[in-house]
Amino acid sequence: MKYGELVSFDPVESVIKLVEADQPQEALRLVKTYVMSNNMAKTLKDLVIPQLQFEDPFDNKGVFIVGNYGTGKSHLMSVISAVAED
């Protein structure tokens, strides 16, 4: 028996195209494929989500996301965008 018969993985997308993230199917796929750590979930809940002021959209605060290439910044932003949109 070969490993390929036991385990399967979806191909890893090297670059997230944020332009496509507004399409409902693509937004859903991006949310489903994001792997969120407990620390990131806490950070989103405590720091990012409170900045999304839906009642006063003209006074929203900015959030600065920093990370090395390939660490998931765009994927994270697509997840935040999908959650905020829905």
Summary of the structure (lengths in Angstrom):
residues: 86
radius of gyration: 15.7
end to end distance: 44.6
largest distance: 59.4
contacts: 157
relative contact order: 0.19
helix: 57%
strand: 0%
